[in-house]
Amino acid sequence: YLRERGLTVVGVDLSVSCVRTAKRCQPGMPLAAGDLAHLPFASEAFAGAVAYYSLIHTPKRFLHVLLQELRRAMVSGGRLLLAVKEGTEEGFAQELLGVSVPVYFARFTREEVGRALERVGFQVERLERRDPYDFEIAEGRIFALAQKQ
């Protein structure tokens, strides 16, 4: 979507296998394997970041670490678009979409997301909740748009 609108996009995933799959699906797009807690990029390398369901597999106590690292990689005034699943619980689920596999999930409230963004130096521009669409996992979603101060 962003590339089609003329933006330069760099993809990052912790999983080397997911990066390989993304390279097949998005030939020519720069992609890197990396940890959100230690991004493989210089400080202020990007005008913005999109973290769409990227933070939900990390314990809540580390949310500020991931947000600080995203902020570090962005220029002053850069914007972050963030999406997480709504809730208060965290821990391991033993299956995902009918497949038996342990997966760690952290769900967040609007207040948690807003406080965490402000704590690390973002100004929250929008913070919204929506119900899931019929074809999605039945959990609410939280979306945030924030600017690096």
C-alpha atoms as one frame of an Amber mdcrd trajectory, in Angstrom:
protein
   0.000   0.000   0.000   2.709   2.481   1.005   5.026   1.567  -1.867   2.166
   2.051  -4.336   1.918   5.629  -3.048   5.563   6.362  -3.779   7.041   5.832
  -0.335  10.256   3.937   0.252   9.475   1.005   2.524  11.833  -1.273   4.469
  10.379  -4.413   6.051  11.677  -6.039   9.235  10.770  -9.355  10.822  12.352
 -11.405  13.575  11.838 -14.589  11.557  14.315 -15.282   8.752  11.703 -17.592
   7.234   9.138 -14.761   7.158  11.711 -12.456   5.549  12.318 -15.079   2.827
   8.569 -15.349   2.213   8.245 -11.562   2.083  11.074 -11.366  -0.473   9.142
 -13.728  -2.732   5.936 -11.721  -2.292   7.557  -8.264  -2.499  10.512  -8.562
  -4.876  12.743  -5.517  -4.843  11.582  -4.331  -1.432  14.413  -3.963   1.100
  13.841  -6.468   3.910  15.837  -7.326   6.999  15.703  -9.899   9.756  15.847
  -8.060  13.038  14.580  -7.679  16.563  12.302  -4.729  17.326  14.232  -4.232
  20.553  17.479  -3.760  18.561  16.640  -2.562  15.049  19.470  -2.953  12.523
  19.285   0.704  11.455  20.971   3.971  12.340  19.259   6.494  14.571  16.883
   8.829  12.722  16.976   6.630   9.602  13.227   6.772   8.896  10.503   9.359
   8.472   8.001   6.986  10.059   7.234   3.468  11.167   4.309   1.083  10.941
   4.000  -1.534  13.681   0.878  -3.435  12.681   0.374  -6.208  15.246   4.168
  -6.302  15.688   4.120  -5.721  19.446   1.571  -8.338  20.528   4.062 -11.192
  20.875   6.174  -9.442  23.523   5.408  -9.235  27.262   3.774  -5.942  28.227
   6.667  -5.044  30.529   8.837  -4.608  27.404   6.412  -2.393  25.444   8.334
   0.788  26.337  11.610  -0.805  25.128  10.119  -1.550  21.699   8.550   1.891
  21.422  11.826   3.571  22.436  13.663   1.626  19.739  11.118   2.567  17.066
  11.413   6.187  18.212  15.230   6.027  18.025  15.077   4.952  14.382  12.739
   7.827  13.423  13.501  11.465  12.623  12.092  14.199  14.835   8.498  14.786
  13.789   8.246  11.275  12.307   5.008   9.380  12.710   4.280   5.935  14.090
   1.192   3.936  13.123   0.570   1.155  15.593  -2.053  -1.597  15.862  -2.537
  -4.061  18.716  -5.295  -6.355  19.916  -7.503  -5.132  22.723  -7.622  -6.681
  26.166  -5.834  -6.922  29.462  -4.414 -10.425  29.437  -1.065 -11.771  28.332
   0.529 -15.194  28.196   0.758 -18.248  25.982  -2.075 -19.536  23.828  -1.651
 -23.178  22.873  -3.141 -22.838  19.414  -3.521 -20.256  16.686  -6.133 -20.494
  13.947  -6.654 -24.177  14.684  -2.947 -25.070  14.630  -1.461 -26.521  17.815
   1.441 -24.181  18.514   2.299 -22.170  21.627   2.170 -18.445  20.819   2.728
 -15.583  23.250   0.108 -12.830  23.135  -0.184  -9.519  24.944  -3.376  -7.541
  24.568  -3.606  -3.852  25.468  -6.128  -1.220  26.470  -6.329   2.201  24.822
  -5.036   3.719  28.038  -1.981   1.415  28.158  -1.058   2.224  24.564  -1.525
   5.968  25.044   0.506   6.061  28.279   3.326   3.958  26.797   3.606   6.173
  23.713   3.686   9.357  25.781   6.168   7.849  28.252   8.806   7.366  25.553
   8.315  10.747  23.872   5.538  10.409  21.315   2.620  12.785  21.070  -0.552
  10.775  20.475  -2.536  12.221  17.578  -5.221   9.520  17.338  -6.052   6.568
  19.544  -9.025   4.518  18.414 -10.703   1.210  19.070 -12.739  -0.880  16.668
 -14.633  -4.136  16.791 -13.245  -7.008  14.722 -14.539  -7.579  11.232 -16.494
 -10.815  10.671 -13.475 -12.518   9.053 -11.052 -11.599  11.881 -10.222 -13.229
  15.208 -12.947 -12.031  17.587 -10.971  -9.422  19.536 -11.187  -5.650  19.429
  -8.364  -3.650  17.882  -6.548  -0.552  19.123  -4.982   1.810  16.576  -2.661
   4.685  17.412  -1.083   7.417  15.341   1.675   9.254  17.184   4.398  11.767
  16.343   7.961  11.705  17.660   8.646  14.787  19.756
